[in-house]
Amino acid sequence: MNKNYLFQLNHPAHYHLFKNTIKSLKKAGHNVHISIKNKDILKELLNGYDYFVISEAYRRKNLFSIIQGVIKRDVAFLKLVKRLKPDIMVGTSPEIGHIRRFVNVPAIFFGEDDVTISKELFLGSLTCYPFFDTIISPKGCNNSIWNKKTIFYDGFQKLAYLHPNWFVPDRRKVHLPVNQRYFVLRFSNLDAYHDINASGIDNNIGIELIRILEKHGEVLITSEREIPLEFEKYRFKGNLNDIHHYLYYADFYIGDSQSMAIESAMLGTPSIRFNNFVGRIGVLNELENEYKLTYGIRVNEKNKLINKLNWLLRNYNDTKELLQKRRNKMLTQKIDVTAFMVWFIEKYPDSFKIMKENPDYQYNFK
């Protein structure tokens, strides 16, 4: 029987997470609606899709503005749900849970952040997780008191779009000479509710990184925040939907974004993440410590950052080859996350019961 699904996307990363699931559900004959909070490049990524916008405004990085923004989105999302009458709501967005009891529609949350990382994240989960029917997380994630309602899968969210079953790198989509060395830099806003007091790459460190890297190749900057005028000539100008092809063929990635560090690991591209979350996130700890696919450096270790950067420049070829082997090992041990997601959503709530009784059922999706 065909169903009516509603996906709520609050970030460009959510588009990538769900894009293959949405396509698969549509192909199976289901009705799929998309609503969004307009953030960064999300509208550009959704070019060609029909979607509803429940929030256009950006807000300042303070608690009052965050709460005010959540309330406005809750009201807008409630109106939309009453209009569309979905059978299931899916996303990583708190507003889905907030309006769950008002509409009596099952709500599924996909999350990979450990709620124990910070006080802000745990308090945020208190306003979100209790209202969801089900939480879906990678096995390395800690959802604390909500682990009982969590289905843990053996994979990573980014494999939903970077698993070889769904992503095949294409050098033709990288509009640089084939022999051109290049490096991807990512500057995040760090303005989510769990990012209060977060810090990463500031403009001074950014300048230093650029000066080192541009001697060896092209520097491509993707940024959520405003960047100095002197950085503009390095801004990424390719097709935003092709960013993962660029990331795959890059010499390496440096940034304060957790997401792109994980994406680099999924692709076997050497990466350095520089922020004050290093060592506190289960998914990245697994990728760094078990698979050795990424390097984390804390913000008070600037000299370590520069030393690691110079080491990568000297040892690029051997490192890239080694990380590709480590990536292949990781892929043999993980599931096809999109195939699992499609099955779980289509068969819900039976799929929840199946996974609780037999977690190994997930290994049917390889």
C-alpha positions as CSV (number, residue, x, y, z in Angstrom):
1,M,0.0,0.0,0.0
2,N,1.3,3.4,-1.0
3,K,2.0,5.8,1.9
4,N,2.3,9.5,2.5
5,Y,5.7,10.6,3.9
6,L,7.0,14.0,5.1
7,F,10.7,14.7,5.4
8,Q,11.8,17.8,7.3
9,L,15.3,19.1,6.4
10,N,17.0,21.8,8.5
11,H,20.5,21.6,7.0
12,P,22.2,20.8,3.7
13,A,23.6,17.6,5.3
14,H,20.0,16.4,5.8
15,Y,19.4,16.7,2.0
16,H,22.3,14.4,1.4
17,L,21.3,12.0,4.2
18,F,17.8,11.5,2.8
19,K,18.1,12.1,-0.9
20,N,18.5,8.5,-2.0
21,T,15.8,7.3,0.5
22,I,13.4,9.9,-0.9
23,K,14.1,8.8,-4.5
24,S,13.7,5.2,-3.6
25,L,10.4,5.7,-1.8
26,K,9.1,7.8,-4.8
27,K,10.2,5.1,-7.2
28,A,8.3,2.6,-5.1
29,G,5.1,4.7,-5.7
30,H,4.9,6.5,-2.3
31,N,4.0,10.2,-2.0
32,V,7.0,12.0,-0.5
33,H,6.8,15.6,0.7
34,I,9.8,17.8,1.7
35,S,9.7,20.8,4.1
36,I,12.8,22.8,4.9
37,K,14.4,25.4,7.1
38,N,16.3,27.6,4.7
39,K,20.0,27.2,5.7
40,D,23.2,27.8,3.8
41,I,22.9,26.1,0.3
42,L,19.9,23.9,1.0
43,K,17.6,25.5,-1.5
44,E,20.3,25.2,-4.2
45,L,20.7,21.5,-3.5
46,L,16.9,21.0,-3.8
47,N,16.8,22.6,-7.2
48,G,14.3,20.4,-9.2
49,Y,12.5,19.2,-6.1
50,D,9.1,20.5,-4.8
51,Y,9.4,21.6,-1.2
52,F,7.8,23.8,1.5
53,V,9.7,26.4,3.4
54,I,8.8,26.6,7.1
55,S,11.5,29.1,8.1
56,E,13.5,31.6,6.1
57,A,15.2,33.6,8.8
58,Y,18.6,33.1,10.3
59,R,19.0,33.7,14.0
60,R,21.8,35.0,16.2
61,K,23.9,32.6,18.2
62,N,22.2,33.0,21.6
63,L,19.7,30.9,23.6
64,F,16.8,33.3,23.2
65,S,17.1,33.5,19.4
66,I,17.4,29.7,19.2
67,I,14.2,29.2,21.3
68,Q,12.3,31.8,19.4
69,G,13.3,30.2,16.1
70,V,12.2,26.8,17.3
71,I,8.7,28.0,18.3
72,K,8.2,29.7,14.9
73,R,9.2,26.6,13.1
74,D,6.9,24.4,15.3
75,V,3.9,26.5,14.4
76,A,4.7,26.6,10.7
77,F,5.4,22.8,10.7
78,L,2.2,22.0,12.6
79,K,0.1,23.9,10.0
80,L,1.9,22.0,7.2
81,V,1.3,18.6,8.7
82,K,-2.4,19.3,9.2
83,R,-2.6,20.2,5.6
84,L,-0.6,17.3,4.1
85,K,-1.7,14.6,6.6
86,P,1.4,12.4,6.3
87,D,1.4,8.7,7.5
88,I,4.9,9.1,8.9
89,M,7.2,12.1,9.6
90,V,11.0,11.6,9.2
91,G,14.0,13.8,9.8
92,T,16.6,15.0,12.3
93,S,14.6,18.1,13.3
94,P,13.2,18.8,16.7
95,E,9.9,20.3,15.4
96,I,8.8,16.9,14.2
97,G,8.8,15.6,17.7
98,H,7.4,18.8,19.2
99,I,4.2,18.5,17.1
100,R,4.0,14.7,17.2
101,R,1.3,14.5,19.9
102,F,-0.9,17.2,18.3
103,V,-1.3,15.3,15.1
104,N,-0.9,11.6,16.2
105,V,1.5,10.9,13.3
106,P,4.5,8.6,14.0
107,A,7.8,10.4,14.1
108,I,11.2,8.9,13.3
109,F,14.4,10.7,14.2
110,F,17.7,10.0,12.5
111,G,20.6,11.3,14.6
112,E,24.4,10.7,15.0
113,D,25.3,13.1,17.8
114,D,26.0,11.7,21.2
115,V,23.7,13.5,23.6
116,T,26.4,13.3,26.3
117,I,28.8,15.5,24.3
118,S,27.8,18.7,26.1
119,K,25.3,20.1,28.5
120,E,23.7,22.1,25.7
121,L,23.2,18.9,23.6
122,F,21.7,17.0,26.4
123,L,19.3,19.8,27.3
124,G,18.4,20.1,23.7
125,S,17.7,16.3,23.5
126,L,15.3,16.8,26.5
127,T,13.2,19.1,24.4
128,C,13.2,16.7,21.4
129,Y,13.9,13.0,22.0
130,P,11.0,12.3,24.5
131,F,8.5,13.2,21.8
132,F,9.8,10.9,19.0
133,D,8.5,7.4,18.6
134,T,11.8,6.0,17.3
135,I,15.4,7.2,17.1
136,I,17.8,5.7,14.5
137,S,21.5,6.0,15.2
138,P,24.9,4.5,14.3
139,K,26.0,1.9,16.9
140,G,28.8,4.1,18.2
141,C,26.3,6.8,19.2
142,N,25.2,7.3,22.9
143,N,21.6,8.5,23.3
144,S,21.7,8.1,27.1
145,I,18.3,7.5,28.6
146,W,16.7,7.2,25.1
147,N,18.8,4.2,24.1
148,K,15.8,2.0,24.7
149,K,13.8,3.6,21.9
150,T,16.9,3.7,19.7
151,I,17.6,1.3,16.8
152,F,21.3,1.1,16.4
153,Y,22.7,0.2,13.0
154,D,26.2,-0.8,12.0
155,G,27.1,2.1,9.7
156,F,27.4,5.8,9.4
157,Q,24.8,8.4,8.3
158,K,27.1,9.6,5.6
159,L,27.1,6.1,4.0
160,A,23.5,6.8,3.1
161,Y,24.9,8.8,0.2
162,L,28.6,7.8,0.0
163,H,28.4,4.0,0.1
164,P,29.6,2.6,-3.3
165,N,26.1,1.3,-4.0
166,W,25.0,5.0,-4.2
167,F,28.1,7.0,-5.0
168,V,30.6,6.5,-7.8
169,P,33.3,9.2,-8.0
170,D,33.6,10.9,-11.4
171,R,36.7,12.9,-12.1
172,R,34.9,14.6,-15.0
173,K,32.8,16.5,-12.5
174,V,35.9,18.1,-11.0
175,H,36.5,21.1,-13.1
176,L,40.2,21.3,-12.5
177,P,43.1,19.9,-14.6
178,V,43.5,16.1,-14.0
179,N,47.0,16.6,-12.6
180,Q,46.1,19.6,-10.5
181,R,46.7,19.2,-6.8
182,Y,44.0,20.8,-4.7
183,F,42.8,21.0,-1.1
184,V,39.3,21.5,0.4
185,L,38.9,23.9,3.4
186,R,35.6,24.1,5.3
187,F,34.6,26.9,7.7
188,S,31.4,26.2,9.7
189,N,29.1,28.6,11.4
190,L,29.1,26.5,14.6
191,D,25.7,28.1,15.4
192,A,23.5,25.1,16.1
193,Y,22.0,24.8,19.6
194,H,24.7,22.2,20.5
195,D,27.5,24.5,19.2
196,I,27.1,27.2,21.9
197,N,30.6,28.0,23.1
198,A,32.0,25.9,20.2
199,S,35.2,27.1,18.4
200,G,37.1,26.1,15.3
201,I,39.1,27.7,12.5
202,D,39.2,31.5,12.9
203,N,40.3,33.8,10.1
204,N,43.9,34.1,11.3
205,I,44.3,30.3,11.3
206,G,42.5,30.3,7.9
207,I,45.1,32.7,6.4
208,E,48.0,30.6,7.7
209,L,46.5,27.4,6.2
210,I,45.9,29.1,2.9
211,R,49.5,30.5,2.7
212,I,50.9,27.0,3.3
213,L,48.6,25.1,0.9
214,E,48.6,27.5,-2.0
215,K,52.3,26.8,-2.6
216,H,51.4,23.2,-3.4
217,G,48.1,23.5,-5.3
218,E,44.6,25.0,-5.5
219,V,42.7,25.9,-2.3
220,L,38.9,25.5,-2.4
221,I,37.0,27.0,0.4
222,T,33.4,26.1,1.3
223,S,32.0,28.2,4.1
224,E,28.8,28.6,6.1
225,R,29.9,31.9,7.6
226,E,31.0,35.1,6.0
227,I,34.6,35.1,5.0
228,P,37.1,38.0,4.6
229,L,37.3,39.5,1.1
230,E,40.8,38.2,0.7
231,F,39.4,34.6,0.9
232,E,36.9,35.1,-1.8
233,K,39.2,34.1,-4.7
234,Y,39.5,30.7,-3.1
235,R,35.7,30.1,-2.7
236,F,34.5,26.9,-4.2
237,K,32.8,27.7,-7.6
238,G,31.9,24.2,-8.8
239,N,28.4,22.6,-8.8
240,L,27.4,22.2,-5.2
241,N,25.8,18.8,-6.0
242,D,29.3,17.7,-7.1
243,I,31.1,18.5,-3.9
244,H,31.7,14.9,-2.9
245,H,33.4,14.2,-6.2
246,Y,35.7,17.1,-5.4
247,L,36.2,15.7,-1.9
248,Y,37.0,12.2,-3.2
249,Y,39.8,13.4,-5.5
250,A,41.2,16.1,-3.2
251,D,44.7,15.7,-1.7
252,F,43.1,16.2,1.7
253,Y,40.4,18.1,3.7
254,I,40.9,20.5,6.6
255,G,38.0,22.1,8.5
256,D,36.0,22.6,11.7
257,S,33.0,20.8,10.3
258,Q,32.3,17.3,11.8
259,S,30.2,16.4,8.7
260,M,32.8,16.9,6.1
261,A,35.4,15.2,8.2
262,I,33.2,12.1,8.3
263,E,32.5,12.4,4.6
264,S,36.2,12.5,3.9
265,A,36.6,9.3,6.0
266,M,33.8,7.6,4.0
267,L,35.7,8.5,0.8
268,G,39.2,7.6,2.0
269,T,40.4,11.2,1.7
270,P,42.9,12.3,4.4
271,S,41.3,14.8,6.7
272,I,42.0,17.1,9.6
273,R,39.2,18.5,11.8
274,F,40.1,21.3,14.1
275,N,37.6,22.2,16.8
276,N,36.8,21.7,20.5
277,F,34.6,18.6,19.9
278,V,37.6,16.4,19.2
279,G,37.6,13.2,21.3
280,R,33.9,13.7,22.4
281,I,31.9,12.3,19.4
282,G,31.4,8.5,19.2
283,V,31.2,8.3,15.4
284,L,34.3,10.3,14.8
285,N,36.2,8.4,17.6
286,E,35.3,5.1,15.9
287,L,36.6,6.5,12.5
288,E,39.7,7.9,14.0
289,N,40.7,5.2,16.6
290,E,39.3,2.0,15.1
291,Y,39.6,2.7,11.3
292,K,42.3,5.5,11.4
293,L,40.5,7.4,8.7
294,T,40.6,10.9,10.1
295,Y,42.7,13.1,12.4
296,G,41.3,15.3,15.2
297,I,43.1,18.3,16.6
298,R,41.9,20.5,19.4
299,V,41.7,24.3,19.1
300,N,44.5,24.8,21.7
301,E,46.9,22.7,19.6
302,K,47.6,25.1,16.7
303,N,51.2,23.9,16.3
304,K,50.0,20.3,16.1
305,L,47.6,21.4,13.3
306,I,50.4,23.0,11.3
307,N,52.8,20.0,11.9
308,K,50.1,17.5,10.7
309,L,49.4,19.6,7.7
310,N,53.1,19.7,6.7
311,W,53.4,16.0,7.3
312,L,50.4,15.3,5.0
313,L,52.0,17.4,2.3
314,R,55.2,15.4,2.5
315,N,53.5,12.0,2.7
316,Y,50.4,12.5,0.5
317,N,50.8,9.6,-1.9
318,D,51.4,7.0,0.7
319,T,48.7,8.3,3.0
320,K,46.0,8.5,0.3
321,E,46.8,4.9,-0.7
322,L,46.7,3.7,2.9
323,L,43.4,5.4,3.7
324,Q,41.8,3.9,0.6
325,K,42.7,0.5,2.0
326,R,41.3,1.4,5.4
327,R,38.2,2.7,3.7
328,N,37.7,-0.6,1.9
329,K,38.0,-2.5,5.2
330,M,35.4,-0.2,6.8
331,L,33.0,-0.7,3.9
332,T,33.2,-4.5,4.2
333,Q,32.0,-4.3,7.9
334,K,29.2,-1.7,7.4
335,I,25.7,-2.0,5.9
336,D,24.2,-0.1,3.0
337,V,22.5,2.6,5.2
338,T,20.1,3.8,2.5
339,A,18.8,0.3,1.7
340,F,18.3,-0.2,5.5
341,M,16.5,3.2,5.9
342,V,14.1,2.5,3.0
343,W,13.2,-0.9,4.4
344,F,12.8,0.5,8.0
345,I,10.5,3.4,6.9
346,E,8.4,1.3,4.5
347,K,7.8,-1.5,7.0
348,Y,7.5,0.7,10.1
349,P,6.4,0.0,12.8
350,D,7.0,-3.8,12.1
351,S,10.6,-2.9,11.3
352,F,11.1,-1.6,14.8
353,K,10.0,-4.8,16.4
354,I,12.1,-6.9,14.0
355,M,15.2,-4.9,14.8
356,K,14.6,-5.1,18.5
357,E,14.2,-8.8,18.4
358,N,16.9,-9.5,15.9
359,P,19.4,-6.6,15.4
360,D,21.4,-8.8,13.0
361,Y,18.6,-8.5,10.5
362,Q,20.3,-5.3,9.3
363,Y,23.1,-7.3,7.7
364,N,20.6,-8.2,4.9
365,F,21.4,-4.7,3.6
366,K,25.0,-4.9,2.4
